[in-house]
Amino acid sequence: MRTYLDFEKTIAEIDGKIAELRSVSAEDESALISEEVSQLETKATRNLKEIYGNLTPWQKTQVARHPSRPHFSDYVSRLLEDFTQLAGDRKFAEDHAIVGGLGRFRGEPVVMIGHEKGSDTDSRLRHNFGMARPEGYRKAVRLMELADRFGIPVISLIDTAGAYPGIGAEERGQSEAIARSTDCCLALGVPHVAVVIGEGGSGGAVAIATANQVLMLEHAIYTVASPEASASILWRDSAKAKDAATAMKVTAQDLKRLGVIDQIIEEPVGGAHREAAQTIGATGDAIAAALGLYEGLGRDEIRQRRHDKFLAIGRSL
């Protein structure tokens, strides 16, 4: 069943009526019922366009977290051929929150790394809801260094509420692992394109998103901390998450204006969770275009452009 967000109640009601009429039409195939279904579908599309054309930052946060939004595994299956997953950090263990490996993107070899949240209860627990431990970031470093050694571009897909804050993760050097992963991103001599496909939370996102080109889906968010955490820190009241989301400028539109990201990828009407295949196709096109910007450039030039990009953030404000 489709999951509706709290601001989609009118859409849920219309879809419910459409479902009822379709069940009736299975028994009575009258032109009157078919016409009414068509009218309701038109109304639903119109309402979706109106609602999704005027989302607040908090509503975009809800859309970015939608459980049916396409995940890393969906992008891999549709965008890559011959994907071979590589596991383990060669130091401690395998972390399932960050998945990565080698594959072919439109005929060319790439290394793809990303957060995987999981799509059902079992997979969400196995992937720890996309919240990586230190070994996840050390695995990411291993894969990025592999790509750099063989001259293979890196694609990162970001979708995490943040790095896992558990005691074990802290004991094993969570902050150090994030810092080294970020440093590795900056040091790459190959093109690196990152896409925020859902949530881009805190250092857990930055660790694999410090790329030549940072793209965001239209209704994704990218933030130093979740709106709930920020509200708790600023006002000691997590209920003020809506205010925090607005104040923090977490949306793709705000971040593009501030120069934090480079491009916004449009989502279908009603969000990526309604048309996953269309969203993934558009993302693939955007990644290909971004990689194309670095064709023929030397390692030093690619690295310098990345450094200049991040040093320039905030200078024009």
N, C-alpha and C positions, 0 to 999 in steps of 0.2 A: 504494500500500500504506500501511496505517496505521503510524505511527511510535509505538513503545512506549517509555516512559521506563524507567529501570533498576529502579524500584520497582513496575513493572507486569508483571513476568515471569509471575506466576500468571495474570493476565488474558490475556496473550499466548498462553500455553499453552492456555487454555480456548478462546479465539477460534480457535486453530489447529485444535483438535479439531472445533469447530463447522463450520469451513470444509471439513474432510475429510468429515464426515458429510453435509454438503449436497451435496458432489460425488458421493458415493455415492448419495444419495437421488435424484439426477437420473436414475439408472439403475434404482434400486430404491425405489419410493415406498411402502415399508412403514410401517405405523403405529408399529412399534418404533423405527425410526430417527427419525421425527418426534418421538416422545416423548422420546428421548434428547437431541435437539437442544434441545427446550423446557427440559429439566432443566438442561442446560449453560448456556443463556441466562439462566435464573433464578440459577444459581450465579455467573455472571459479573457480573450486576447487583448481587447481594448483596456480592460481593468489592469491586466498584467503590465502593459506598456505604461499606464499612468502610474502605477505603484512603483515599478522598478526604475522609472525615469526620475523619481523624486525620493529615493531612499536616504534616510538619515545615516550618519556614521554608525550608530548603534545597530540599525537595521542591516547595514552592510556587514557588520560584524557577525550578525546572526546568519546571513547568507553564506559568508565565508566558512562558517562552521557547519553548514548543512550536512547531515550524515550521508546524503546521496550524491554529494558533489564528487566528481571524478577524482580518484586518488592516483598516487604515483604508479601503481601497478596497471591502472587503466591507460595511462599515457604510454608506458613502456609497450604494452601489448599492441597499441595502435600506431605508435610512431617508430618503433625500432624493429629491425629484423635481426635474427640470429643473436638475441640477447643472451649473454652468459653472465649470470650473477656471480660475484666474487664476495666471499664471506670472511669475516674475522679481521682483527686488527694486528695479528701476529704478536700480540703482547699479553692480552688477557682473555678476551672472549669475543664471541659474535654478538652484535647488537642488532636487533631486528627493526628498530625504529628508523634507522637509516639503511636504505637498500641501494646497492650500486653494482655496476658491472660494465661490460663491454658489449657493444652492439653496432648495428649499421643504421644510420639515420639518413634516409634518402640516398642510399648507396655508399655513404662515406662512414668510416669508422669513428665512433665517439665513445666517450666514457660518460655514462649517465648516473647521477647520484641524486637521491631525494629522500624526503621523509615519507614514510608510509604509516597512515593512521589505522588502516584496517577497515573492513566494511561490515563486519558483524561482531558479535560479542567475543567469540573465540579469537578472531584475527586481531581485534582491537587490543585484547589482553596480550597477545603474542608480540604485537608491535609496540606495546606500551603507549598506545594512543599517539604515536608519532613523536614522543618525547625521548630523545636520545640520551644515552649514558656516555661517559668519556670514550669507551671503546668504539662507539658509533662514529664519533668525530675522528678518532685515530684511524678508523677504517677509511673514512672519507679522505684523510691525508694520504694514506697508502695508495688509494685509487687515483687521486689527483697527481701524485708523484709518478705513478705508472704512466698516466696519460702524457705528462710532461716529458718523460724519458723517451717516449715513442712518437712524440709530435702529434698527439690525438686531441682534438677539441674536447672540452668538458661542458656538459649541460647539467645544471642543478635545478631540481624542482623542490620548492620550499612549501611546506605545509605542516606547521607545528605550533603548538601553543607556547613552546619554549623547551629548553633543555630540561631533562629530568632533575628535580631538586632533592632527590633522596640522599640519605646519609652515605650509603655505599658509593654513590656517584661522586659526592664531595670528597670522600676518603681517597678515591682513585684519581682525583685531580680534574674535576669537571671544568673549572675555569681555565686551567692550563691547556686542556685539550681543545677548548673552544678557541683560545688565543692562537694556538699553533695551527689550527685549521684555517682561521682567518688569515694568518701570515702566509700559509701555503697558497691560499687563493691569490694573494697579492703577488706572490713570487712566480706564478705560472708564466711560462713563455709561450703558451698556446692559448687560443681564444677560449674564453669562458663566458657562457651565457646562463644567467639564472632567471627563473620564472617563479614568482610567488603565485601559486595556484589556489591557495586557500588562506590559511593563517600564516603570517610571517612574524613569529613571536620572539623577541628578545635576542640575546646572543646565540641562542640555539638556531635561529634563522640566519643571522649574519655570518656564522661560521662557514656556511657553504654558499653564501649569496654575495660575497665580495667579488663581483665579476665585472668583466668588461662592459657587458650590457645587462641591466637589471630590468626585467619586464614584470608586469603585474596583470592578472586578470581584472576585469572591470570592477567586480564586486569582492575582490580579495582585500585583506588588510595587512599592514606591515607596521610594526610598532615595537618600541623599546620594552614594553610590558603590557600585559593584557589590560583592558579597560577596568576589569574588576580589581586587579592588583593595584593599579594606579589609583583608583578611587579609595582603596583601603589605606594606601600610603598618604595621599593628599588630604583626604577628608575623614579618614578612619571609618569609612562607611562604603562597603562594596556595592550598596544599592545605588550609589551615584555613578555607576559604570557608564550610563548613557551620557552624563555630563563629561566624564573623562574621555570617552571615545570622540566626542566633538572637539574637546580642547586639545587632544593629542595629535590631531590631523593624521588619522590612521588610514584614510582611504587612498586609493590609487590616484584619484583626481587631485587631492591635496599634495601628495608626494611627488607627482609629476610637476606640479606648479613650483614646488620647492627644490626641484632638481635632484631629489633622492633616487628616483627611478627614471628610466629612459623612455619607456613606452607602455601604453595601456592596451591590452588586448580585449576587444569588445566581446561580451558574452551574449548568448541568445536572449531573447525576451523571456524574463522569468528566471534567469540565472543559469549557470553551468549545469546544475543538477537536473534541469529539465531537458537539455539537449547536450548530453555528454559528448557524443561523436562530433557534433559541430564545433563544440568548444575545443576539443583536442585537435581537430583539424586546423582551426585558426591559430592555435598555439604553435603547432608544427610549422605553419607558414611564417609566423613571427620569429621563431627560433632560426629557421633557415635564412631569413633576411638578415638577422643580427649576425650570424656567423659569416655571412657574405661580406660584411663590412671589413673583415680582417683577412680576407684572402690576399695572399702575396706579401703580407707584412712580415718582417723579421721578428724574432723573439724579443729583442730589446724594445722595439717599437710597440708591440702588443702590451708588454709589461708597463711601459711608460704611459701609454694611453690610459691604462687602468689606474695607475697611481694618480695621474692628473685628474681623472674623473672624480675620484673620492676627495682629493685635496680641494677641488673646486666647490664642493657642496657647502652652501651657506655663504659663500663669498659675495654673491650678488644680492643678498637680502638687505 
